[in-house]
Amino acid sequence: MSNTFSQHLADEAQTVAMGARLCKYIKDGAVLFLHGDLGAGKTTLSRGIVQGMGHKGKVKSPTYTLVEPYELNEVSIYHFDLYRLGDPEELEYMGIRDYFSPEAICIVEWPEKGRGFIPNPDLNVEMTYDGQHRNITVSAASERGQQIIKQLGQDA
């Protein structure tokens, strides 16, 4: 069984669709760390996940607020963007640990900036450039993550 899943994403629509596809397997909760350069598609993928779970409004980047909560009927989703975080200890003051329940979906952009204050992920998602396109590689980092990768691979 592979612990990774990779796919080429031709455009923004495919990136959103990949997020919607991924949400089918994380609906019972997961922690996702999103890695990649600025503009690599992390927020676009997050939009696909949040909208795939039923959110009808806009999905904005929480660059300045650090977290954007989405309280949906079936699940709570917390989208973090730690890019502008000055000191990881700031996360403790905002009650970061309260967001990470086993049933919640926590999507964390720039997780390395919160090291030591956020739990380990179930999935590491690497977004990379391929000319005008993107590539996504999803790697399992927990037992829950391995189950998600298995289901994602069967869906391919």
C-alpha positions as CSV (number, residue, x, y, z in Angstrom):
1,M,0.0,0.0,0.0
2,S,1.4,3.4,-1.0
3,N,1.6,6.2,1.6
4,T,1.4,8.9,-1.1
5,F,-1.0,10.0,-3.8
6,S,0.1,12.4,-6.6
7,Q,-1.8,14.1,-9.4
8,H,-1.2,16.8,-12.0
9,L,-3.6,19.8,-11.7
10,A,-4.1,21.6,-15.0
11,D,-5.9,24.7,-13.7
12,E,-7.7,26.3,-10.8
13,A,-10.9,24.3,-11.5
14,Q,-9.0,21.0,-11.2
15,T,-7.4,22.2,-7.9
16,V,-10.8,23.0,-6.5
17,A,-12.1,19.7,-7.7
18,M,-9.2,17.9,-6.0
19,G,-10.2,19.6,-2.8
20,A,-13.8,18.5,-3.2
21,R,-12.6,14.9,-3.9
22,L,-10.3,14.9,-0.9
23,C,-13.1,16.1,1.4
24,K,-15.0,12.9,0.8
25,Y,-12.3,11.0,2.8
26,I,-11.7,13.6,5.5
27,K,-15.3,14.3,6.5
28,D,-14.8,12.6,9.8
29,G,-12.0,14.9,10.8
30,A,-8.3,15.2,9.9
31,V,-5.3,17.6,10.2
32,L,-3.8,18.6,6.9
33,F,-0.6,20.5,6.5
34,L,-0.4,22.4,3.2
35,H,3.1,23.0,1.9
36,G,4.2,25.1,-1.1
37,D,5.4,28.4,-2.3
38,L,3.2,31.5,-2.4
39,G,0.7,31.1,-5.2
40,A,1.1,27.3,-5.5
41,G,-2.6,26.7,-4.9
42,K,-2.9,26.0,-1.2
43,T,-5.9,28.3,-0.6
44,T,-7.5,27.2,-3.8
45,L,-7.3,23.5,-2.6
46,S,-8.7,24.7,0.7
47,R,-11.6,26.3,-1.0
48,G,-12.4,23.0,-2.7
49,I,-12.4,21.2,0.6
50,V,-14.6,23.8,2.4
51,Q,-17.1,24.1,-0.5
52,G,-17.1,20.3,-1.0
53,M,-18.2,20.0,2.6
54,G,-21.2,22.2,1.8
55,H,-20.1,25.8,2.5
56,K,-22.0,28.1,0.0
57,G,-20.2,31.4,0.6
58,K,-16.7,32.7,-0.2
59,V,-13.7,31.0,1.1
60,K,-11.0,33.5,1.9
61,S,-7.4,33.2,3.0
62,P,-7.0,33.8,6.7
63,T,-3.6,35.4,6.1
64,Y,-4.4,38.3,8.5
65,T,-6.8,36.6,10.9
66,L,-4.7,33.4,11.2
67,V,-7.9,31.2,11.3
68,E,-11.1,31.2,9.4
69,P,-13.8,29.0,11.0
70,Y,-16.5,27.2,9.0
71,E,-19.2,25.7,11.2
72,L,-21.2,23.4,8.9
73,N,-24.0,21.0,9.7
74,E,-21.8,17.9,9.5
75,V,-18.4,19.2,10.5
76,S,-16.3,22.1,11.8
77,I,-13.5,23.2,9.5
78,Y,-10.7,25.5,10.6
79,H,-8.5,27.0,7.9
80,F,-5.2,28.4,9.3
81,D,-2.7,30.5,7.4
82,L,0.4,31.0,9.6
83,Y,2.4,32.8,7.0
84,R,2.4,36.1,8.9
85,L,2.8,34.6,12.3
86,G,5.6,36.4,14.2
87,D,6.1,33.9,17.1
88,P,4.6,30.5,17.4
89,E,3.8,31.2,21.0
90,E,1.0,33.6,19.7
91,L,-0.9,30.4,18.9
92,E,-1.1,29.5,22.5
93,Y,-2.7,32.9,23.3
94,M,-5.4,32.4,20.7
95,G,-6.3,29.0,22.1
96,I,-5.0,27.0,19.2
97,R,-5.4,23.6,20.9
98,D,-9.2,24.1,21.2
99,Y,-9.5,23.9,17.4
100,F,-7.9,20.5,17.0
101,S,-10.6,18.1,18.0
102,P,-10.6,14.6,16.4
103,E,-13.8,15.4,14.6
104,A,-12.7,18.7,13.1
105,I,-11.0,19.3,9.8
106,C,-8.0,21.5,10.4
107,I,-6.2,22.8,7.3
108,V,-2.9,24.5,8.1
109,E,-1.0,26.6,5.5
110,W,2.7,27.3,6.5
111,P,2.6,24.8,9.4
112,E,6.3,25.1,10.0
113,K,5.7,28.5,11.5
114,G,3.6,26.9,14.3
115,R,5.9,24.0,15.1
116,G,5.6,22.9,18.7
117,F,2.2,24.5,19.1
118,I,0.1,22.5,16.6
119,P,-0.4,18.7,16.6
120,N,1.1,16.4,14.0
121,P,-0.8,16.1,10.7
122,D,-2.7,13.2,9.3
123,L,-1.7,14.3,5.8
124,N,1.1,16.4,4.4
125,V,0.0,18.1,1.1
126,E,2.7,19.4,-1.2
127,M,1.7,21.8,-3.9
128,T,4.3,22.5,-6.6
129,Y,4.6,24.5,-9.8
130,D,4.8,22.7,-13.1
131,G,5.0,25.6,-15.6
132,Q,1.5,27.1,-15.6
133,H,0.1,24.1,-13.9
134,R,0.4,22.5,-10.5
135,N,1.2,19.1,-9.0
136,I,-0.1,17.8,-5.7
137,T,1.4,15.1,-3.6
138,V,-0.5,13.9,-0.6
139,S,1.5,11.9,2.0
140,A,0.2,10.0,5.0
141,A,1.6,11.0,8.3
142,S,-0.7,8.9,10.6
143,E,-2.8,5.8,10.5
144,R,-5.8,8.0,9.7
145,G,-3.8,9.5,6.9
146,Q,-3.0,6.1,5.5
147,Q,-6.7,5.2,5.3
148,I,-7.4,8.5,3.5
149,I,-4.6,7.8,1.0
150,K,-5.9,4.3,0.4
151,Q,-9.4,5.6,-0.3
152,L,-8.1,8.4,-2.5
153,G,-6.0,5.9,-4.5
154,Q,-9.0,3.6,-5.0
155,D,-11.0,6.5,-6.3
156,A,-8.4,7.4,-9.0
